[in-house]
Amino acid sequence: MLVLQAVLPGSHGLRHTLADNLLGPGARPFSGFVAPADMQRTTWFQSYFKNHQADLARTIARTIRADHGGYIVELGSFLGDSAITWAAALDQERVNATVVCIDTWTGDVPMWIHKGEMLGHPGANGQPRLYEQFLFNVQASGYSHRILPMRASATVGLAFLEQLVTQHKLKPPPVVFLDAAHE
């Protein structure tokens, strides 16, 4: 059984422990990611959180410091702007923590109604490439070492996380940021 409290602050062990517990042993979403040739770093939405709440992210990051690391759970990550904002705040406050991003990366109903403008350029199979765009944006930001994506619905992700906490495999997150399914 892995317990996060045994992980030394400043080590990569914290993120690896989270990845092993949430995604499976050895799973590292960014390690094998190669962006599609036609993809560029982009956000076709202005992130309210990034543009207006970065100070709130830094304030919250300071409160996590007392916990000697840990993780923030973000429900709904879309293209990664808020996750990158959280990661930047953690860096600025020198907090050893990871941003766990739980999202399906399939969009919501209004996005499907307005496919082209809301879901971005589709892949060869016609499906949205939101997850790939998220990975690309995070990698391009330089914060992939602080961000851990988990492809699941908010309901499934939180229920699974609750099980891991109940089993003492992870401690509870000090912060859960809800930004999912806006419809």
N, C-alpha and C positions, 0 to 999 in steps of 0.2 A: 504494500500500500504506500502510495506517495503522498506526502503531506507538504504543502507549500511552505510551511513555517520552517522546515528544515533547509530550505534553499537559501543560500547566502545572498544578501543584497549585492547587486553589481554583477552577478554571474548570469550566464545565459541559461542556467538551470531553470529559472522561473518560467521563461517562455517555453522551453522544451517540456517542462512538466505539464503546463497547460495544454500544449499541442498533443502530447501523448495521451492525456486524459480525455480531451475533447474530441480529437480527430483520430486517435489510434497511434500506437507506438511507431515512432520514426516519421510520422506524417509532417511534412513541412511545405505548406502551400506555395511559398515563393521559390523554393529551391529548384524546381524543374520548370518554372513558368517561362515560356517564351511568347512574347506578345505577337499577335498577328502583324504581318508586315504593313498593313494599311492603318494600324492603330496609332494614335498619338495621344499624349496626355491632354485630357479635355474634361471639362465639366460644363454641360449645357444648361445647368441650373446654377443660379447664384446661391451659395450656401448661406442661409441666415445665420447658422451657428458659427461658421467660419468668420463671417463679416461682422457679427454683432455680439458674439458670446465668447470670444477667445479669452477675455478677461475672466469670465466665469470658469472656463476650463482651467485656467492657471490657479484660481482660488481653490477649486476642488482638488486639483493636483497637490496643492500644499497640504490639504487635510489628509490625503493618502500617505504623505510622507511619514506621518506618525505611525502608520501601519507597517513601515519598513518594506514597501513594495506591495505587490498584489496585482490586481487587474481591474479594469473598468469593463463593464459589459455595455456594448452599444447594440441596441435592437433597431435594425434598419440602418444600413450603411451606404446603400446606393452606390455612388461613384467614389466614395472615400474622403470627401472634404472634411466632414466632421471627425472622422477617425484620425485623419492627418492633423487636424487642429488639436485633438486630445493628445496625440503623440508629441506634438511640438510643445504643448504645455507641460507634459511630463518631463521632456528634455530640459526645458527652461527652468523648471523647479528641481531638477536633478533627482527625480523620483524613479526608482527602479520598478516600473509597472508596465503591463502589457494592455493594449486595447483589444478585447475580444469582440469581434464584429459578427453578429448573428443576423443573417439575412438570407433570403432565397435567391436574390439577385435575378428575379423574374419580373419585377414590376408589379404595380397594382392595376386595378380596373381602368382608371382614367388614363394611365400610361398606355394600356393596350388599345384604348379607343383612339388615341392620337399617336399610334406607333412610331412613325418616323421621327417626329420632333421630340418625343418623350423617351423612347427606348434606344435612341442612337442608331447607328448604322448596323444592320443585322449581319450575322455571319453567313457563310455560304449556304447553310441549311435553312436560312430565313429566321432563325431564332435570335433573340436579343443577345448581345455579348456584354451584358452589364457586369458579370463576374470578372470576365477578362479585362474589362475597362477599369474596374475597381483594382485588380491586381496591378495593372499597368500604372495607374495613377499613384498607388501607394509605393510601388517600386521606384518610380520616377521622383517621388518626394524625398526619398532617402530614409523613410521611416518603416521599411518592411521589417526591421529588427524589433519594432515595438508593436506591430499590429498582427493579429492572428484572426483570419477569417474562418467562420464556421457556417457552411451552407445548410441552413435549416430555417424553418419558420420560427418566429419569435416564441410561439407556444411550445413547440417541440424543443427548441434550444434551451429555454428556461426550465422546462420540466426535466430535461437531461442534466442540466447544471444543478438543479435541486437534488437530484439523485446522487451526484458526485459529492456535493456538500454533505448530504445526509450520511454517506458512506465514509466521510472524513478523507476523501481523496483530494478535495480542494476546500479551501476556506471560502466563506461567502464573499462576493465582491463588495467593496465599500460603496460602489457607484453603479447604478444601472441607468443608462440614458435611453429613453424611449423615443424613437423617431421612426416608427414603422407604420406601414399601411395607412396612408393619410386619408383614404376615402372614409 
